[in-house]
Amino acid sequence: MLKKILISFGSLLGFVLVLGFVLPSTYRVERSTLLRAPAEAVYPHVADPRRWRAWVPWHEEHYPDGQWAFGSTSGAGAVRSWSGERVGRGTLSLSEAEPSKGVAYVASLDGGRFRARGRISFTSSEDGTLVTWVDEGEVGGNPFLHYLVPLVEARLGRDFERALAQLHRVVEADAFLETEVKPEPAAPPEQAAVPLPTAEPEPVPPALPEVSAPLVQDAGVALDAGMALDAGTDADADAGMALDAGTAPVPVEPSTTAAPTSAEPSLPAPAQEDGGTPS
C-alpha cells in the first residue's frame, strides 16, 4: 500500500515538473490610460524616480520598513533602489528618456536573481496623451516558479492600473496649479480713442439793420439845413416886425449843438429912412 502511494506521489511530481518546464518562464504586463495633457506635461513625472513615490504603489507609505535611495535626479541614468524585509532588494535605472516618447528602464530584483525591463511610452493624440506601461521579465529556470507567472502578471497588472490612475490625478492637479499660479497672459485691452475737446460755437449776436453812412450823413445834413431854414425864417419874421416897428432887428445866434453843413444866407437888414424915427 505504501509502495502504491509513493508511486502515485512520484508520478504526480513528475507530471508537475514536466508541466512546469512546459509553462512559460517569462511574464509580460501591459496597461494603458489616456491623459488629457500633452506629453511634455507627463514626462517630468516619469523621468524623475524621486517623483514616482507620488503615483506608484511601491514607496515608504506602503512599505514603512523599506529603505529607499536615489541616484541621478532625472533622465537617462537616474536610479531608484530599495531594500527591506517585505519589499525585498532591487534597483531600477532609466536607460532611455525622451520627453516626446517616454522612458525605458531595466530592473534587478531580489539581489539580481531576477531581471526585468520595461517602458513607459507616450502616444500623442487629439484627445491628449496615451500612456502605455509595459513590463517584461523572467522568473528563472526553476519549473516550480513557472507556476507563479500568472500570479505575477495579475498582481503586477493591478499595481500598474493603480499607478496609472494616480498618475492621471497627479498630472491633472499639476495642470490646475499651473493655471492658478501662472495664468495665461491676457491680451492688452484696446485703448479707446480719447475724443478731442471741441470748441463750443460762440453765440452770434442778432443782426442789426445796416445803415449806410451816406444816409446818416444826409440825414444830419437835412436836419441841420432844416434848423437853419427855421432860424432864417424866424430871422425874417423878426426883421419884418422890426421894420414895421422902426427898430433894428436883433441878430439870432446860430445853434451850438450842431453846425449846419449848408445854410441859406441871411437876408440883409432893411436900411433905415433918413430922419425917420420910430414912432
VENCORVEN-V274102 format. One record per residue. N is the residue number from 1. RES is the residue in three letters. SS is DSSP state (hx for helix, st for strand, lp for the rest). BURIAL is 1 if it has 24 or more other ideal C-beta (glycine too) atoms within 12 Angstrom, else 0. Layout:
BEGIN
<<N | RES | SS | BURIAL> <N | RES | SS | BURIAL>>
END
This chain:
BEGIN
<<1 | MET | lp | 0> <2 | LEU | hx | 0> <3 | LYS | hx | 0> <4 | LYS | hx | 0> <5 | ILE | hx | 0> <6 | LEU | hx | 0> <7 | ILE | hx | 0> <8 | SER | hx | 0> <9 | PHE | hx | 0> <10 | GLY | hx | 0> <11 | SER | hx | 0> <12 | LEU | hx | 0> <13 | LEU | hx | 0> <14 | GLY | hx | 0> <15 | PHE | hx | 0> <16 | VAL | hx | 0> <17 | LEU | hx | 0> <18 | VAL | hx | 0> <19 | LEU | hx | 0> <20 | GLY | hx | 0> <21 | PHE | hx | 0> <22 | VAL | hx | 0> <23 | LEU | lp | 0> <24 | PRO | lp | 0> <25 | SER | lp | 1> <26 | THR | st | 0> <27 | TYR | st | 1> <28 | ARG | st | 1> <29 | VAL | st | 1> <30 | GLU | st | 0> <31 | ARG | st | 1> <32 | SER | st | 1> <33 | THR | st | 1> <34 | LEU | st | 0> <35 | LEU | st | 1> <36 | ARG | lp | 0> <37 | ALA | lp | 1> <38 | PRO | lp | 1> <39 | ALA | hx | 1> <40 | GLU | hx | 1> <41 | ALA | hx | 1> <42 | VAL | hx | 1> <43 | TYR | hx | 1> <44 | PRO | hx | 1> <45 | HIS | hx | 1> <46 | VAL | hx | 1> <47 | ALA | hx | 1> <48 | ASP | lp | 1> <49 | PRO | hx | 1> <50 | ARG | hx | 1> <51 | ARG | hx | 1> <52 | TRP | hx | 1> <53 | ARG | hx | 1> <54 | ALA | hx | 0> <55 | TRP | lp | 1> <56 | VAL | lp | 1> <57 | PRO | lp | 1> <58 | TRP | lp | 1> <59 | HIS | lp | 1> <60 | GLU | lp | 0> <61 | GLU | lp | 0> <62 | HIS | lp | 0> <63 | TYR | lp | 0> <64 | PRO | lp | 0> <65 | ASP | lp | 0> <66 | GLY | lp | 0> <67 | GLN | st | 0> <68 | TRP | st | 1> <69 | ALA | st | 0> <70 | PHE | st | 1> <71 | GLY | lp | 0> <72 | SER | st | 0> <73 | THR | lp | 0> <74 | SER | lp | 1> <75 | GLY | lp | 1> <76 | ALA | lp | 0> <77 | GLY | lp | 0> <78 | ALA | st | 1> <79 | VAL | st | 1> <80 | ARG | st | 1> <81 | SER | st | 1> <82 | TRP | st | 1> <83 | SER | st | 0> <84 | GLY | st | 0> <85 | GLU | lp | 0> <86 | ARG | lp | 0> <87 | VAL | lp | 0> <88 | GLY | st | 0> <89 | ARG | st | 0> <90 | GLY | st | 1> <91 | THR | st | 1> <92 | LEU | st | 1> <93 | SER | st | 1> <94 | LEU | st | 1> <95 | SER | st | 0> <96 | GLU | st | 0> <97 | ALA | st | 1> <98 | GLU | st | 0> <99 | PRO | lp | 0> <100 | SER | lp | 0> <101 | LYS | lp | 0> <102 | GLY | st | 1> <103 | VAL | st | 1> <104 | ALA | st | 1> <105 | TYR | st | 1> <106 | VAL | st | 1> <107 | ALA | st | 1> <108 | SER | st | 1> <109 | LEU | st | 1> <110 | ASP | lp | 0> <111 | GLY | lp | 0> <112 | GLY | lp | 0> <113 | ARG | lp | 0> <114 | PHE | st | 1> <115 | ARG | st | 1> <116 | ALA | st | 1> <117 | ARG | st | 1> <118 | GLY | st | 1> <119 | ARG | st | 1> <120 | ILE | st | 1> <121 | SER | st | 1> <122 | PHE | st | 1> <123 | THR | st | 0> <124 | SER | st | 1> <125 | SER | st | 0> <126 | GLU | lp | 0> <127 | ASP | lp | 0> <128 | GLY | st | 0> <129 | THR | st | 1> <130 | LEU | st | 1> <131 | VAL | st | 1> <132 | THR | st | 1> <133 | TRP | st | 1> <134 | VAL | st | 1> <135 | ASP | st | 1> <136 | GLU | st | 1> <137 | GLY | st | 1> <138 | GLU | st | 1> <139 | VAL | lp | 1> <140 | GLY | lp | 0> <141 | GLY | lp | 0> <142 | ASN | lp | 0> <143 | PRO | lp | 0> <144 | PHE | lp | 0> <145 | LEU | hx | 1> <146 | HIS | hx | 1> <147 | TYR | hx | 0> <148 | LEU | hx | 1> <149 | VAL | hx | 1> <150 | PRO | hx | 0> <151 | LEU | hx | 0> <152 | VAL | hx | 1> <153 | GLU | hx | 0> <154 | ALA | hx | 0> <155 | ARG | hx | 0> <156 | LEU | hx | 1> <157 | GLY | hx | 0> <158 | ARG | hx | 0> <159 | ASP | hx | 1> <160 | PHE | hx | 1> <161 | GLU | hx | 0> <162 | ARG | hx | 0> <163 | ALA | hx | 1> <164 | LEU | hx | 1> <165 | ALA | hx | 1> <166 | GLN | hx | 1> <167 | LEU | hx | 1> <168 | HIS | hx | 1> <169 | ARG | hx | 0> <170 | VAL | hx | 1> <171 | VAL | hx | 1> <172 | GLU | hx | 0> <173 | ALA | hx | 0> <174 | ASP | hx | 1> <175 | ALA | hx | 1> <176 | PHE | hx | 0> <177 | LEU | hx | 0> <178 | GLU | hx | 0> <179 | THR | hx | 0> <180 | GLU | hx | 0> <181 | VAL | hx | 0> <182 | LYS | lp | 0> <183 | PRO | lp | 0> <184 | GLU | lp | 0> <185 | PRO | lp | 0> <186 | ALA | lp | 0> <187 | ALA | lp | 0> <188 | PRO | lp | 0> <189 | PRO | lp | 0> <190 | GLU | lp | 0> <191 | GLN | lp | 0> <192 | ALA | lp | 0> <193 | ALA | lp | 0> <194 | VAL | lp | 0> <195 | PRO | lp | 0> <196 | LEU | lp | 0> <197 | PRO | lp | 0> <198 | THR | lp | 0> <199 | ALA | lp | 0> <200 | GLU | lp | 0> <201 | PRO | lp | 0> <202 | GLU | lp | 0> <203 | PRO | lp | 0> <204 | VAL | lp | 0> <205 | PRO | lp | 0> <206 | PRO | lp | 0> <207 | ALA | lp | 0> <208 | LEU | lp | 0> <209 | PRO | lp | 0> <210 | GLU | lp | 0> <211 | VAL | lp | 0> <212 | SER | lp | 0> <213 | ALA | hx | 0> <214 | PRO | hx | 0> <215 | LEU | hx | 0> <216 | VAL | hx | 0> <217 | GLN | hx | 0> <218 | ASP | hx | 0> <219 | ALA | hx | 0> <220 | GLY | hx | 0> <221 | VAL | hx | 0> <222 | ALA | hx | 0> <223 | LEU | hx | 0> <224 | ASP | hx | 1> <225 | ALA | hx | 0> <226 | GLY | hx | 0> <227 | MET | hx | 1> <228 | ALA | hx | 1> <229 | LEU | hx | 0> <230 | ASP | hx | 0> <231 | ALA | hx | 1> <232 | GLY | hx | 0> <233 | THR | hx | 0> <234 | ASP | hx | 0> <235 | ALA | hx | 1> <236 | ASP | hx | 0> <237 | ALA | hx | 0> <238 | ASP | hx | 0> <239 | ALA | hx | 1> <240 | GLY | hx | 0> <241 | MET | hx | 0> <242 | ALA | hx | 0> <243 | LEU | hx | 0> <244 | ASP | hx | 0> <245 | ALA | hx | 0> <246 | GLY | lp | 0> <247 | THR | lp | 0> <248 | ALA | lp | 0> <249 | PRO | lp | 1> <250 | VAL | lp | 0> <251 | PRO | lp | 0> <252 | VAL | lp | 0> <253 | GLU | lp | 0> <254 | PRO | lp | 0> <255 | SER | lp | 0> <256 | THR | lp | 0> <257 | THR | lp | 0> <258 | ALA | lp | 0> <259 | ALA | lp | 0> <260 | PRO | lp | 1> <261 | THR | lp | 0> <262 | SER | lp | 0> <263 | ALA | lp | 0> <264 | GLU | lp | 0> <265 | PRO | lp | 0> <266 | SER | lp | 0> <267 | LEU | lp | 0> <268 | PRO | lp | 0> <269 | ALA | lp | 0> <270 | PRO | lp | 0> <271 | ALA | lp | 0> <272 | GLN | lp | 0> <273 | GLU | lp | 0> <274 | ASP | lp | 0> <275 | GLY | lp | 0> <276 | GLY | lp | 0> <277 | THR | lp | 0> <278 | PRO | lp | 0> <279 | SER | lp | 0>>
END
